[in-house]
Amino acid sequence: MISRIVLAMALLMPALSMAQVTCPLRNGETELTINRVMRNFGKYFTDAETVARKIGDPWDKVTDQDIEKGIAGLNITIACAEAVMVNPAEPVLPSKGALITDPKAKQELKEYYLYFMEDFRDALVEYRDLLTKTLATPEAERDYAAIVEKNQEINDKINKAHKKI
């Protein structure tokens, strides 16, 4: 019974903490841009990737602190994806769009990009929830293979988007 309560709390905590998370700007930046969004993706997704990397490294054991840092990084990455979806204005859209003169092609790029952002955000949420569930599970019972698989799935999505966008 107590383990169910702990698991329920662990699964709810990321959702509660997301209310306070925003996509950060650097000093001197006044608005969110595509460059800042992409830099934040790279910077904060790395924390979750570190967990997946350590799983396959017999010399570098995954710690609870690694998982907690991965969760926090994913929360910021999720906030950045949501910021783009909530306000898909020119500054957060792919710069490739500025080179496109055909309005229909430009709209198609924007729609694909927003579809990707939603799909990416959903995968990040699943990844964060997986890390949260893992953290709430006793170490001997943790399913690390699922983390490696989810990390690879997200990297595949990123690589596909980079080819298209």
N, C-alpha and C positions, 0 to 999 in steps of 0.2 A: 504494500500500500504506500509506504513512504517513498519507494523508488518511483512509483507512478506519479506521485506529487512532484518529486524532484524533476522527473522528465517533463511533466506538463509545464512547470515553471521555466525550465531551460528552453523549451520550445516557444514559450511566450515572450521571453526576455528580448530576443532580437526585434520582434515586432514593436515592443514598447520602446526600446532604445532608438528605433528608426525615426521616431517622431522628432528627435533632437538632432538628427544627422542631416547635414547639407553637403552639397558638392563644394569643397573649399576653393577659394580664390587665393592667389599669392598676393603678397604686399604690392600695392600699386595697381592691381587689376580691379576694374569697376564692374565688369560684367562677365558672365560665363561665355566662353568661346569654345569652338570645336577643339582648338589646340589644348585648352585647359582640361576639357573633358577627357581627351585622349591621354594626356599626361597623368591625370588622376587615375584613369583606368589602369595604366601601366604601374604606377606607384603603389596603389592600394590592392590591386589584384595579386601582386607579387607575394603579399603576406599569406594568402591562401595557397598559392603555388608552392611556397616553401614547405607547407605541411605535406603536400603530395610528393615533393622531392625527397623530403626526409623519410617518408614511408619506404622508399626504395633504397635508402642508404643505410647499410648495417652499422656504419660508424657514427651516424648522426641521428639519434633517437628523437622522435616527435614528443614534445612535452605539452602539457595542458596550456602553458603560456603561448606556445606556438599556435595552438588551435584558437585560443582567445584572441590573439593578434590577427589571425586569419579571419575570424568572425567580424572583428572591428573593421578590418580593411574591406571586407565584402559589403558591410553596411555603407561605407563611404562610396564604394563603386556603384552600389544599387542606387544611392541617392543621386549620383551623377547621371545615371541612365534615366531615372525618373525626372530629373530636372530638364533633360532634353525632351522627353515625351510631354511634359506639362506645358512647356513653352518652346515649341519647335521653330523659333525665329531664326533668321539668317545667320547670326553669329555662331549658333551651335550646329548648323547644318554642314555637310561635307563641302569643303572648298571647291571640289570638283563641280558643284552645282553652279558656281559663278562663271564657269567656262562654257556652260551649256546655254545655247541661245534658243533652242526649241522649247517653248513653254511646256509641252506635253512630256518631253524627255526629262525636263527639270522636275516636274511634278512626280514622274515615275521614280526618279532617284530619291526624292524626298519621302515618298511612300515606302520604298524599299528600306531606306535608312530607319524610318520610324518603326517599321515592322521588325527590322533587326534589333533595334533598341528594346522593344517590348520582349522579344524572344530572349535576348541577352539578359535583360533584367530578370525575367522569370527563371532562367537557368542559374543566375547568381543567387536568387532567393533560395532555390532548391539546394545549391551548394552550401549556402550559409546555414540552412536548416539541417543539412547533413552534418556539418561540423558541430553545430549546437547539440544535436542528438548524440554525436560521438563523444563530445565532452561530458555529457550526462551519463554515459555508459561506463561501467567499470572497465578499466584498461584491458583486462584479460578477455573481455567480451567485445571489444571494438572491431568494427568491420572497416578496416583501412582500404580494402580493395575498392569499395564504393567511392571513396574520396578520390583515389587515383583515376577511376573511370570518369567521374564527374569533372575533374580538372581537365582531362583530355577532351571531353565533350565540349567544354567551353573554349578551349584553345582551338578546336576544329571550327567552331562558330566564328571565332575571331579571324582565323586565317581565311575562311570563306568570304567574310565581309571585306577584308582587306583587298581581296581580288576583285570584288564587285564594286565597292564604293570608292 
